[in-house]
Amino acid sequence: MTGRRQLALTLLVAGTFFMENLDGTILATAAPTIGRAYGIDSAAVGLAITAYLVTLAVLIPISGWLTQRLGARTVFAGAIAVFTIASVLCAASSDLAQLTAMRILQGAGGAMMVPVGRLAVLRVTEKKDLVRAIAWLTWPALAAPVVAPLVGGLLVTYASWQWIFLLNIPLGVVAFVAALRLTPVEPETSRAPLDVLGFVLTFTGVGGIVVFGALLADPSAPIAATIVSGAAGALLTAAALWHLGRAAHPLLDLRAFRIETFRVTHAGGSLFRLTISAVPFLLPLFFQDALGWSPVQAGAVVLTLFVGNLMIKPATTPMLRRWGFRTVLIVSTAGAVLSMIAAAFIAPLTPIAAIVVLLVLSGMTRSTGFTAYNTIAFADVPRDEMTGANTLASTVQQIAAGLGVAVGAVALRFGGPLAQLLGLGGPAGAYRVAFVLIGLITVGSVVEAVRLSPGAGENIRPVPVARRV
């Protein structure tokens, strides 16, 4: 594949990744409007949000098997078609039950769309070009949660909530045609049977964990249902891991965890992804509830996180070239911790310029950390194990991202009582404690980065110009 065609495929997959991530977060902004349209409480709309995230998490594991059976181009293009059609049906839904059902269908398309698209990129990318390719694939995960509050606020204010889904139609049509033209046809030699028991255990275990996170974040959720979903999710996931480690043809190939770079990426990296996903959820609420800002103003300021993402992008490769993966990961994760704790000190009289500077710096740490983690994950994975490693990585990353909002909500829920104990009264107290809590969780990522071998990722580290000569 030529360099230009490879870049086009990478940008296509990045675009589909953006659509999937945006639809996972943007609906929260429109929940009050949808609730009024359906004559229900806005909190009930959370069912449609949770259904989408659960579907993504539980169906990603089967994407690798489908790719082996049908080929990457067929699955990728088909998933885009399903996602686009489901978006139309979401916009046409007349009640919450229909909307939830169509969100499940949309999640099924997204579960196949992103991991299979990334696999297609990894298959045509040489190790020396991995940093650049992953940098392009990283920005959607950073941009979508940040852009969602502003886009959602503008659409429900000046158009209608249906446009949240209708925007996917032209994008989906273009992506479908491009997928057929750009995704290479690679004959698959593996025809392994479907690991039915592994699929059932993984499906129910992961689903239970994601539902547990959603229920734990909801103060009105029944305590019994929360406990049952958490216990069932933990037990079934443990059973799934036991089975996958012993099955002849496992649904998820766990061998990649024996590789240090892959293992660290999905240990400390999962904590990083989880807490980073919580920040764009907490900030718009904090600005509106504690500082009294309008939804559009809050969304516009949160957007400066993405400005930081873009500003640091050109420097990511030079930083990896000069200091290596371990040092970059230590600095970026530590910077993320400091930015989260600093957010706890934002007050009504804090100048907006100072808030913007803090969010830009936070965006820089987010972007650098994501790029380094996502790149080093596949540094030492053999090419013949790439399909299994990619599916496993997508599953773990989606669970972490899906639980990010839940973790933010849980931190906020328990932040209220803790704020009272600490004498931090007022509406801002709970948010201040929540920011500190998620910052402390992120410290785990710093510890994992420190424990990483100094030479980790050297085989894909960008070569300085002087050394090429």
C-alpha positions as CSV (number, residue, x, y, z in Angstrom):
1,M,0.0,0.0,0.0
2,T,1.4,3.4,-1.0
3,G,2.0,6.0,1.7
4,R,-0.8,8.3,0.5
5,R,-3.3,5.4,0.4
6,Q,-2.2,4.3,3.9
7,L,-2.7,7.8,5.3
8,A,-6.1,8.0,3.7
9,L,-7.1,4.7,5.4
10,T,-5.8,5.9,8.7
11,L,-7.8,9.1,8.5
12,L,-10.9,7.2,7.5
13,V,-10.6,5.0,10.6
14,A,-9.9,8.0,12.7
15,G,-13.1,9.6,11.4
16,T,-15.2,6.5,12.3
17,F,-13.6,6.5,15.7
18,F,-14.7,10.1,16.2
19,M,-18.3,9.3,15.2
20,E,-18.4,6.4,17.7
21,N,-16.9,8.3,20.6
22,L,-19.0,11.4,19.9
23,D,-22.3,9.4,20.0
24,G,-21.2,7.8,23.2
25,T,-21.1,11.2,25.0
26,I,-23.1,13.8,23.2
27,L,-26.5,12.3,24.2
28,A,-26.0,13.4,27.8
29,T,-26.2,17.0,26.8
30,A,-29.5,16.4,25.1
31,A,-31.0,14.3,27.8
32,P,-33.3,17.1,29.3
33,T,-34.6,18.0,25.8
34,I,-35.3,14.4,24.9
35,G,-37.0,13.8,28.3
36,R,-39.3,16.7,27.6
37,A,-40.1,15.4,24.1
38,Y,-41.0,12.0,25.4
39,G,-42.7,13.3,28.5
40,I,-40.3,11.5,30.9
41,D,-37.7,12.5,33.4
42,S,-34.4,13.4,31.8
43,A,-32.5,10.9,34.1
44,A,-34.4,8.1,32.4
45,V,-32.7,8.9,29.1
46,G,-29.5,7.6,30.7
47,L,-30.8,4.1,29.8
48,A,-30.2,4.9,26.1
49,I,-26.7,6.1,27.0
50,T,-25.8,3.1,29.1
51,A,-27.3,0.7,26.5
52,Y,-24.9,2.1,23.8
53,L,-21.8,1.8,26.0
54,V,-22.7,-1.7,27.2
55,T,-23.2,-2.9,23.7
56,L,-19.9,-1.5,22.6
57,A,-18.1,-3.2,25.4
58,V,-19.7,-6.6,25.2
59,L,-19.6,-7.0,21.4
60,I,-16.0,-5.9,20.7
61,P,-14.6,-9.3,21.7
62,I,-16.4,-11.0,18.8
63,S,-15.0,-8.5,16.2
64,G,-11.7,-10.4,15.9
65,W,-13.5,-13.7,15.1
66,L,-15.7,-12.1,12.5
67,T,-12.7,-10.5,10.8
68,Q,-11.0,-13.9,10.5
69,R,-14.2,-15.4,9.0
70,L,-15.3,-12.6,6.7
71,G,-12.3,-10.3,6.2
72,A,-11.5,-6.8,7.4
73,R,-13.0,-4.9,4.5
74,T,-16.4,-6.7,4.7
75,V,-16.7,-6.3,8.4
76,F,-15.5,-2.7,8.4
77,A,-17.8,-1.5,5.6
78,G,-20.7,-3.5,7.0
79,A,-20.3,-2.0,10.5
80,I,-20.3,1.5,9.0
81,A,-23.5,0.7,7.2
82,V,-25.2,-0.6,10.4
83,F,-24.0,2.4,12.4
84,T,-25.4,4.8,9.9
85,I,-28.7,3.1,9.4
86,A,-29.1,2.8,13.2
87,S,-28.4,6.6,13.5
88,V,-31.4,7.3,11.1
89,L,-33.6,5.0,13.2
90,C,-32.5,6.7,16.4
91,A,-33.6,10.1,15.0
92,A,-36.9,8.6,14.0
93,S,-37.6,7.0,17.4
94,S,-40.9,8.0,19.0
95,D,-40.3,6.9,22.6
96,L,-37.5,5.8,24.9
97,A,-38.0,2.1,24.3
98,Q,-37.4,2.6,20.5
99,L,-34.5,4.9,21.1
100,T,-32.8,2.5,23.4
101,A,-33.3,-0.4,21.0
102,M,-31.8,1.6,18.1
103,R,-28.9,2.7,20.3
104,I,-28.2,-1.0,20.9
105,L,-28.1,-1.5,17.2
106,Q,-25.9,1.5,16.8
107,G,-23.5,0.2,19.4
108,A,-23.3,-3.1,17.6
109,G,-22.1,-1.3,14.5
110,G,-19.6,0.7,16.5
111,A,-18.3,-2.4,18.3
112,M,-17.3,-3.8,14.9
113,M,-16.4,-0.5,13.2
114,V,-13.5,0.8,15.2
115,P,-11.4,-2.2,16.3
116,V,-11.6,-3.8,12.8
117,G,-10.7,-0.4,11.2
118,R,-7.7,-0.1,13.5
119,L,-6.7,-3.6,12.7
120,A,-6.7,-2.8,9.0
121,V,-4.4,0.1,9.7
122,L,-2.0,-1.9,11.9
123,R,-1.7,-4.6,9.2
124,V,-0.5,-2.2,6.5
125,T,1.8,-0.1,8.9
126,E,5.4,-0.9,9.4
127,K,6.8,-0.7,12.9
128,K,8.8,2.4,12.0
129,D,5.6,4.2,11.0
130,L,3.6,3.1,14.0
131,V,4.0,6.3,16.0
132,R,2.6,8.5,13.2
133,A,-0.3,6.1,12.5
134,I,-1.3,5.8,16.1
135,A,-1.1,9.6,16.5
136,W,-3.8,10.0,13.9
137,L,-5.9,7.3,15.5
138,T,-5.6,8.9,18.9
139,W,-7.1,12.3,18.3
140,P,-10.8,11.1,18.1
141,A,-10.7,9.6,21.6
142,L,-9.4,12.9,22.8
143,A,-11.6,15.2,20.8
144,A,-15.0,13.6,20.9
145,P,-15.7,13.9,24.7
146,V,-14.5,17.5,24.6
147,V,-16.4,18.6,21.5
148,A,-19.6,16.8,22.5
149,P,-20.9,19.2,25.2
150,L,-20.6,22.2,22.8
151,V,-21.9,20.5,19.8
152,G,-24.8,19.0,21.8
153,G,-25.6,22.3,23.4
154,L,-25.7,24.1,20.0
155,L,-27.8,21.4,18.4
156,V,-30.5,21.3,21.1
157,T,-30.5,25.1,21.4
158,Y,-30.7,26.0,17.7
159,A,-32.0,22.9,16.0
160,S,-33.4,19.7,17.5
161,W,-32.0,16.7,19.3
162,Q,-32.6,14.5,16.2
163,W,-29.7,16.3,14.5
164,I,-27.3,14.6,17.0
165,F,-28.0,11.4,15.0
166,L,-28.7,12.9,11.5
167,L,-25.2,14.3,11.4
168,N,-23.9,10.8,11.0
169,I,-25.7,10.2,7.7
170,P,-23.5,12.1,5.3
171,L,-20.4,11.1,7.3
172,G,-21.5,7.4,7.2
173,V,-22.2,7.4,3.5
174,V,-18.8,8.9,2.7
175,A,-17.1,6.5,5.1
176,F,-18.8,3.5,3.6
177,V,-17.7,4.3,0.1
178,A,-14.2,5.1,1.3
179,A,-14.0,1.8,3.2
180,L,-14.8,-0.2,0.1
181,R,-12.1,1.6,-1.9
182,L,-9.3,1.9,0.7
183,T,-9.5,-1.2,2.9
184,P,-7.3,-3.9,1.4
185,V,-8.6,-7.4,0.7
186,E,-6.5,-9.9,2.7
187,P,-7.4,-13.5,2.5
188,E,-7.7,-15.0,5.9
189,T,-6.3,-18.5,6.5
190,S,-7.7,-18.9,10.0
191,R,-11.1,-20.4,10.3
192,A,-11.2,-21.2,14.0
193,P,-14.6,-22.1,15.5
194,L,-16.4,-19.6,17.6
195,D,-15.6,-19.9,21.3
196,V,-19.3,-19.9,22.4
197,L,-18.6,-20.3,26.1
198,G,-16.0,-17.6,26.0
199,F,-18.4,-15.3,24.3
200,V,-21.2,-15.9,26.8
201,L,-18.9,-15.5,29.8
202,T,-17.2,-12.4,28.4
203,F,-20.6,-10.9,27.2
204,T,-22.3,-11.3,30.6
205,G,-19.2,-10.5,32.7
206,V,-18.2,-7.3,30.9
207,G,-21.9,-6.3,30.6
208,G,-22.3,-6.7,34.4
209,I,-19.3,-4.6,35.2
210,V,-20.4,-1.7,32.9
211,V,-24.0,-1.9,34.3
212,F,-22.5,-1.9,37.8
213,G,-20.6,1.3,37.1
214,A,-23.8,3.0,35.7
215,L,-25.9,1.9,38.7
216,L,-23.2,3.0,41.2
217,A,-23.2,6.4,39.7
218,D,-27.0,6.8,40.0
219,P,-28.2,7.7,43.5
220,S,-31.7,6.5,42.7
221,A,-30.6,3.0,41.6
222,P,-31.7,0.1,43.9
223,I,-28.9,-1.0,46.2
224,A,-29.7,-4.7,45.6
225,A,-29.4,-4.3,41.8
226,T,-26.1,-2.5,42.1
227,I,-24.6,-5.2,44.4
228,V,-25.9,-8.1,42.2
229,S,-24.7,-6.6,39.0
230,G,-21.2,-5.9,40.5
231,A,-20.9,-9.3,42.0
232,A,-22.1,-11.1,38.9
233,G,-19.9,-9.1,36.6
234,A,-16.8,-9.8,38.7
235,L,-17.5,-13.5,39.0
236,L,-18.4,-14.0,35.3
237,T,-15.4,-12.0,34.2
238,A,-13.1,-14.1,36.4
239,A,-14.7,-17.2,34.9
240,A,-14.1,-15.8,31.4
241,L,-10.4,-15.1,32.1
242,W,-10.0,-18.7,33.5
243,H,-11.7,-20.1,30.4
244,L,-9.8,-17.9,27.9
245,G,-6.5,-18.9,29.3
246,R,-7.2,-22.6,28.7
247,A,-9.4,-22.7,25.6
248,A,-7.9,-24.1,22.3
249,H,-9.4,-21.3,20.3
250,P,-10.3,-18.5,22.8
251,L,-12.5,-15.6,21.8
252,L,-9.9,-13.3,23.3
253,D,-6.2,-14.3,23.0
254,L,-4.6,-13.3,26.4
255,R,-1.1,-14.1,25.2
256,A,-0.4,-10.5,24.5
257,F,-0.4,-9.8,28.3
258,R,2.9,-11.7,28.5
259,I,4.5,-8.8,26.7
260,E,5.6,-6.0,29.0
261,T,4.7,-3.1,26.8
262,F,1.2,-4.4,26.1
263,R,0.6,-5.3,29.7
264,V,1.7,-1.9,31.1
265,T,-0.4,-0.1,28.5
266,H,-3.5,-1.9,29.7
267,A,-2.8,-1.7,33.4
268,G,-1.6,1.9,34.1
269,G,-2.9,2.9,30.7
270,S,-6.5,1.8,31.6
271,L,-6.4,3.9,34.7
272,F,-5.2,6.9,32.6
273,R,-7.9,6.3,30.0
274,L,-10.6,5.9,32.7
275,T,-9.8,9.1,34.6
276,I,-9.1,11.1,31.5
277,S,-12.6,10.2,30.2
278,A,-14.1,11.4,33.5
279,V,-12.7,15.0,33.2
280,P,-14.8,16.2,30.2
281,F,-17.9,14.8,32.0
282,L,-17.2,16.7,35.3
283,L,-16.0,20.0,33.8
284,P,-19.2,21.2,32.0
285,L,-21.3,20.3,35.1
286,F,-18.8,22.1,37.4
287,F,-18.9,25.2,35.3
288,Q,-22.7,25.2,35.2
289,D,-23.6,24.1,38.7
290,A,-20.8,25.7,40.7
291,L,-19.8,28.8,38.6
292,G,-23.3,29.5,37.1
293,W,-22.2,29.4,33.4
294,S,-24.5,28.7,30.5
295,P,-24.2,25.3,28.7
296,V,-22.8,27.0,25.6
297,Q,-20.2,28.9,27.6
298,A,-19.2,25.8,29.5
299,G,-18.9,23.8,26.4
300,A,-16.8,26.5,24.7
301,V,-14.3,26.6,27.5
302,V,-14.1,22.8,27.8
303,L,-13.2,22.8,24.1
304,T,-9.9,24.4,25.0
305,L,-8.8,20.9,26.1
306,F,-8.8,20.0,22.5
307,V,-6.7,23.1,21.7
308,G,-4.0,21.6,24.0
309,N,-4.4,18.3,22.2
310,L,-3.7,20.0,18.8
311,M,-0.9,22.2,20.1
312,I,1.2,19.3,21.4
313,K,0.6,17.0,18.5
314,P,3.6,18.2,16.3
315,A,5.9,17.9,19.3
316,T,4.8,14.3,20.3
317,T,7.2,12.5,17.9
318,P,10.2,14.7,18.7
319,M,9.6,14.1,22.4
320,L,9.5,10.4,22.0
321,R,12.6,10.6,19.8
322,R,14.6,12.6,22.4
323,W,13.4,11.1,25.7
324,G,11.9,7.7,24.9
325,F,8.5,6.2,25.9
326,R,9.2,5.7,29.6
327,T,10.1,9.3,30.3
328,V,7.3,10.7,28.2
329,L,4.8,8.5,30.0
330,I,6.0,9.5,33.5
331,V,5.8,13.2,32.6
332,S,2.4,13.1,30.9
333,T,0.7,11.0,33.6
334,A,2.2,13.1,36.4
335,G,1.1,16.2,34.5
336,A,-2.4,14.8,34.2
337,V,-2.5,14.3,38.0
338,L,-1.4,17.8,38.7
339,S,-4.0,19.3,36.2
340,M,-6.8,17.4,37.9
341,I,-5.9,18.5,41.4
342,A,-5.4,22.1,40.1
343,A,-9.0,22.0,38.7
344,A,-10.2,21.6,42.3
345,F,-9.0,25.1,43.1
346,I,-11.0,26.8,40.4
347,A,-13.3,29.4,42.0
348,P,-16.0,31.8,40.8
349,L,-13.4,34.7,40.8
350,T,-10.8,32.7,38.9
351,P,-10.0,34.5,35.6
352,I,-11.2,32.7,32.6
353,A,-7.8,33.1,31.0
354,A,-6.2,31.1,33.9
355,I,-8.9,28.4,33.5
356,V,-8.2,28.2,29.7
357,V,-4.4,27.9,30.3
358,L,-5.0,25.1,32.8
359,L,-7.3,23.2,30.3
360,V,-4.8,23.7,27.5
361,L,-2.0,22.3,29.6
362,S,-4.3,19.4,30.6
363,G,-5.1,18.8,27.0
364,M,-1.4,18.5,26.2
365,T,-0.8,15.9,28.9
366,R,-3.9,13.9,27.7
367,S,-2.7,13.9,24.1
368,T,0.9,13.0,24.9
369,G,-0.1,10.2,27.2
370,F,-2.7,8.7,24.9
371,T,-0.3,8.7,21.9
372,A,2.5,7.1,23.9
373,Y,0.3,4.4,25.4
374,N,-1.5,3.5,22.2
375,T,1.7,3.3,20.2
376,I,3.8,1.3,22.6
377,A,0.9,-1.2,23.1
378,F,1.8,-2.9,19.8
379,A,5.5,-2.3,19.8
380,D,6.5,-5.9,20.6
381,V,3.4,-7.8,19.3
382,P,4.3,-10.2,16.5
383,R,2.5,-9.6,13.2
384,D,0.8,-13.0,13.4
385,E,-0.7,-12.2,16.8
386,M,-1.9,-8.7,15.8
387,T,-5.5,-9.6,15.3
388,G,-5.9,-11.2,18.8
389,A,-3.9,-8.4,20.4
390,N,-6.0,-5.7,18.7
391,T,-9.3,-7.2,19.8
392,L,-8.1,-7.6,23.3
393,A,-6.8,-4.0,23.4
394,S,-10.1,-2.7,22.0
395,T,-12.1,-4.6,24.6
396,V,-10.0,-3.4,27.6
397,Q,-9.9,0.2,26.3
398,Q,-13.7,0.4,25.7
399,I,-14.4,-0.9,29.2
400,A,-12.1,1.8,30.6
401,A,-13.6,4.5,28.5
402,G,-17.2,3.3,29.1
403,L,-16.6,3.4,32.9
404,G,-14.9,6.8,32.8
405,V,-18.2,8.7,33.0
406,A,-19.4,6.4,35.7
407,V,-16.2,6.9,37.7
408,G,-16.7,10.7,37.4
409,A,-20.3,10.4,38.5
410,V,-19.3,8.1,41.5
411,A,-16.6,10.6,42.5
412,L,-19.1,13.4,42.4
413,R,-21.7,11.3,44.3
414,F,-19.4,10.6,47.2
415,G,-17.7,13.9,46.9
416,G,-20.7,15.6,48.4
417,P,-20.5,13.9,51.8
418,L,-16.8,14.1,51.9
419,A,-16.9,17.8,51.2
420,Q,-19.3,18.3,54.1
421,L,-16.9,16.4,56.4
422,L,-14.0,18.6,55.2
423,G,-16.0,21.8,55.6
424,L,-16.2,22.5,51.9
425,G,-19.8,23.8,51.7
426,G,-21.6,25.1,48.6
427,P,-22.2,23.6,45.2
428,A,-18.5,23.6,44.3
429,G,-17.4,21.4,47.3
430,A,-18.5,18.1,45.8
431,Y,-16.7,18.9,42.5
432,R,-13.5,19.9,44.2
433,V,-13.4,16.6,46.1
434,A,-14.3,14.7,42.9
435,F,-11.3,16.2,41.0
436,V,-8.9,15.3,43.8
437,L,-10.3,11.7,43.9
438,I,-9.8,11.1,40.2
439,G,-6.4,12.7,40.4
440,L,-5.4,10.2,43.1
441,I,-6.6,7.3,41.0
442,T,-4.4,8.6,38.1
443,V,-1.4,8.3,40.4
444,G,-1.6,4.5,39.6
445,S,-0.6,5.4,36.0
446,V,2.4,7.3,37.2
447,V,3.5,4.3,39.3
448,E,3.1,1.9,36.3
449,A,5.1,4.3,34.0
450,V,8.0,4.4,36.5
451,R,8.1,0.6,36.6
452,L,8.4,0.4,32.8
453,S,11.7,-0.8,31.5
454,P,14.0,2.1,30.4
455,G,14.4,0.6,27.0
456,A,10.7,-0.2,26.4
457,G,9.5,0.7,22.9
458,E,13.0,1.2,21.5
459,N,12.2,-0.9,18.4
460,I,9.6,1.6,17.3
461,R,11.1,4.8,18.8
462,P,11.4,7.5,16.1
463,V,15.0,7.6,14.8
464,P,16.7,11.1,15.1
465,V,17.7,12.6,11.8
466,A,21.4,12.5,12.7
467,R,21.3,8.7,13.3
468,R,19.6,8.1,9.9
469,V,22.7,9.4,8.2
